[in-house]
Amino acid sequence: MEKINVKMVLLGGLIAGLVINIGEFILNGPVIGDAWMEWAKSMNLPEMGANEITFYVIWSFLTGIVMIWLYAAIRPRFGAGVKTAVIAGLFLWVSMWVLGFGSMLNQGLFPTNLIVTSIIWGLFEVPLAAVAGAYLYKE
């Protein structure tokens, strides 16, 4: 069994994280940003500042690294390529977007339409990020 190439996991993970960051910027800016701001205002919450944005940017890069590590880990079983990258991406999407964001629906604290939009957006964003990051991965 070949060892995981940690250097390539980090590089591919940063690329995947960049794709996620770009997607999240588009989603939470022009797509649903105004709706989030209206909701936050209605709840008397402050606008997101640099600390919160920095947290999410780092979160996206870490998500990308974990996703490419998963791709590298399952590659011997599923083979190298787009299909395996999509599998890794869908696993992260289910575990983080569906289960993570979906759990917010249970609390009733956040607008359902915004959470559902974020989950659906991730269905496309995360596998695409996985494919981009996996493209660079070599053993």
SEGUVO-6701 format. One record per residue (C-alpha): x, y, z. Coordinates in pm, 1 decimal. Layout:
! residues N
REC         X         Y         Z
REC         X         Y         Z
...
This chain:
! residues 139
REC         X         Y         Z
REC       0.0       0.0       0.0
REC     135.4     338.0     -99.6
REC     170.3     618.5     151.5
REC     -36.0     932.3     122.3
REC     161.2    1220.9     -26.8
REC     104.8    1480.9     244.4
REC     260.9    1761.9      40.2
REC      16.5    1696.3    -244.9
REC    -275.7    1663.8      -0.9
REC    -193.3    2010.3     130.7
REC    -149.9    2158.0    -216.2
REC    -463.1    1994.5    -357.9
REC    -651.4    2078.2     -38.7
REC    -562.0    2444.7     -69.4
REC    -687.8    2444.9    -428.9
REC   -1009.4    2272.3    -319.1
REC   -1041.3    2522.5     -34.1
REC    -995.0    2808.7    -277.5
REC   -1279.7    2673.8    -492.2
REC   -1500.1    2646.9    -181.0
REC   -1407.1    3000.8     -75.0
REC   -1492.3    3139.3    -418.5
REC   -1822.5    2949.8    -419.5
REC   -1910.6    3068.9     -69.4
REC   -1820.2    3426.8    -161.7
REC   -2060.4    3409.8    -455.6
REC   -2332.6    3234.4    -253.9
REC   -2315.9    3458.4      50.7
REC   -2260.6    3773.7    -152.2
REC   -2469.7    3823.5    -463.3
REC   -2689.0    3511.0    -434.9
REC   -2828.0    3518.8     -77.7
REC   -2614.6    3779.8     101.3
REC   -2891.3    4041.5     120.9
REC   -3135.4    3788.2     264.1
REC   -2881.9    3686.6     532.2
REC   -2826.8    4055.1     617.6
REC   -3202.5    4117.6     644.1
REC   -3242.5    3817.0     871.1
REC   -2946.5    3923.9    1089.8
REC   -3091.1    4273.6    1116.9
REC   -3433.1    4132.8    1213.7
REC   -3261.0    3934.2    1491.4
REC   -3065.0    4243.2    1607.0
REC   -2736.6    4072.2    1521.7
REC   -2429.0    4269.1    1414.1
REC   -2296.5    4240.3    1060.7
REC   -2021.5    3985.5    1010.5
REC   -1681.3    4135.0    1068.1
REC   -1326.2    4043.2     975.6
REC   -1297.7    3781.0    1253.6
REC   -1602.7    3586.7    1136.7
REC   -1503.4    3606.2     770.9
REC   -1148.6    3493.7     854.6
REC   -1290.3    3196.3    1045.3
REC   -1497.0    3083.6     744.2
REC   -1208.3    3131.4     500.0
REC    -984.2    2913.3     718.1
REC   -1271.2    2664.0     764.8
REC   -1303.0    2634.2     385.7
REC    -930.9    2569.3     338.7
REC    -933.1    2306.5     615.4
REC   -1238.4    2145.8     455.7
REC   -1049.6    2129.6     125.3
REC    -747.7    1966.8     290.6
REC    -962.8    1706.6     467.2
REC   -1145.0    1635.0     142.0
REC    -825.0    1576.9     -55.3
REC    -686.4    1362.2     225.9
REC   -1004.8    1154.0     197.3
REC    -958.2    1136.3    -179.9
REC    -601.4    1012.1    -129.6
REC    -719.4     759.1     128.9
REC    -994.0     608.1     -88.7
REC    -799.9     628.6    -415.5
REC    -645.3     279.8    -381.8
REC    -993.5     126.8    -352.1
REC   -1183.9     338.6    -607.1
REC    -902.8     438.0    -843.2
REC    -762.1     776.8    -932.0
REC    -977.9    1027.2   -1111.7
REC   -1291.0    1233.0   -1124.0
REC   -1527.5     960.6    -997.1
REC   -1325.7     910.0    -679.6
REC   -1291.4    1285.3    -626.7
REC   -1668.1    1325.0    -659.1
REC   -1719.7    1042.9    -405.4
REC   -1486.6    1222.0    -160.5
REC   -1666.6    1549.9    -226.9
REC   -2010.5    1399.2    -178.0
REC   -1898.2    1239.0     149.3
REC   -1786.1    1580.2     278.0
REC   -2104.5    1742.0     144.9
REC   -2326.2    1491.8     328.3
REC   -2126.2    1503.4     650.2
REC   -2079.6    1880.7     666.0
REC   -2348.5    2046.6     455.7
REC   -2643.7    1810.2     487.5
REC   -2584.3    1694.0     844.2
REC   -2413.3    2009.3     970.7
REC   -2627.6    2278.5     811.2
REC   -2931.0    2050.2     813.5
REC   -2911.5    2027.1    1192.0
REC   -2971.2    2402.7    1201.7
REC   -3316.0    2344.0    1054.8
REC   -3411.4    2146.4    1363.7
REC   -3337.8    2445.7    1587.6
REC   -3563.0    2681.7    1397.2
REC   -3316.6    2965.7    1449.7
REC   -3222.6    3019.9    1087.6
REC   -3439.9    3078.8     778.7
REC   -3518.9    2746.0     613.7
REC   -3487.0    2882.8     260.9
REC   -3133.7    3011.2     325.9
REC   -3014.9    2687.9     486.1
REC   -3168.2    2475.5     208.5
REC   -3016.3    2703.7     -56.6
REC   -2674.8    2665.8     110.1
REC   -2708.3    2286.4     118.6
REC   -2811.8    2266.4    -248.3
REC   -2534.0    2507.8    -349.4
REC   -2283.7    2283.9    -170.3
REC   -2402.1    1982.5    -371.9
REC   -2235.3    2142.5    -673.9
REC   -1961.0    2343.6    -505.3
REC   -1802.9    2067.8    -295.3
REC   -1763.1    1792.9    -560.0
REC   -1627.9    2056.4    -801.2
REC   -1374.0    2160.4    -536.7
REC   -1281.1    1794.6    -483.1
REC   -1219.6    1743.0    -855.2
REC   -1006.0    2058.9    -872.4
REC    -795.9    1956.7    -573.3
REC    -768.7    1591.1    -673.7
REC    -645.4    1690.3   -1018.2
REC    -314.4    1791.3    -858.0
REC    -282.7    1491.5    -628.8
REC     -13.1    1239.0    -716.7
REC     122.6     960.8    -495.3
